[in-house]
Amino acid sequence: MTSTASTVSSPGFTPRGQHLIDGAWLAGSGTFLSEPTEGAAQAFAIGGRAEVDRAAAAAERAFESYGASTRDERARFLEAIATAIEARGPAITAIGSRETGLPAARLEGERGRTVGQLRLFAGHIRAGDYLDRRQDAALPDRAPLPRPELRMIQRPLGPVAWPCSAPPTSRSPSPPPAGTRPRRSPPAAR
C-alpha cells in the first residue's frame, strides 16, 4: 500500500479546492463557490465524468496491492486514518463549522464517532469477522444425493464507486437513487 501520511497528517490543513486523484491534485472542468456561514467563500473544483473515470481507474490499480494486503496491514491503514483525523481535529471542526453552521460540539461528536468506527472496523478486520467463514460438513449418507463438504469465505472483489448527485451549491450530496446497488462488495467487506 502507498502511504499518504505526509498528505493526511498535517494539523494545519487548508482545503485546496481540487480533487486528489491517483496522488495528484487536479482541477475539474470548472469551479463553484462554497457558501460558508461565516468567512470568505472558497472555490472548489467541479468533478465530471473524466474525473470519476480517472478515480475509478486509479482505485482499480490500487486494489491490486490493497486486495493482496494482510488483515493487519488493512487494520493499520484504518487506524492511521483515524489518527490523522484526530491530529487535524481542530482544523476539521473549524472548517466544518464555518461551512455548515453546525456547532463545534456536534462536529466533535461526529468526528469521535467516525474515529471510533474506523478503530472498531480495524478490530473486526484483525479478528477476521468480516470474512463470514462458514463450513458445512459433508453428508455422505444424505438422500437422495450425498452433499460434499461446503466452505465459504468472503473475498475482496475490488473498489466500489457510488455516485452522488449534488448540485454544486448543496452542502451535502443526495443519497443514491432508490433501487441502485454497488457493482461490487462494500468497502467494509474487503
Secondary structure, DSSP 8 states (H G I E B T S, - for coil): ----HHHH--SS----SSEEETTEEE--SEEEE---SSS---EEEE--HHHHHHHHHHHHHHHHHHTTS-HHHHHHHHHHHHHHHHHTHHHHHHHHHHHH---HHHHHHHHHHHHHHHHHHHHHHHHTGGG--EEE--BTT-SSS-B--EEE---------------TT-SS-----TT---SS--GGG-
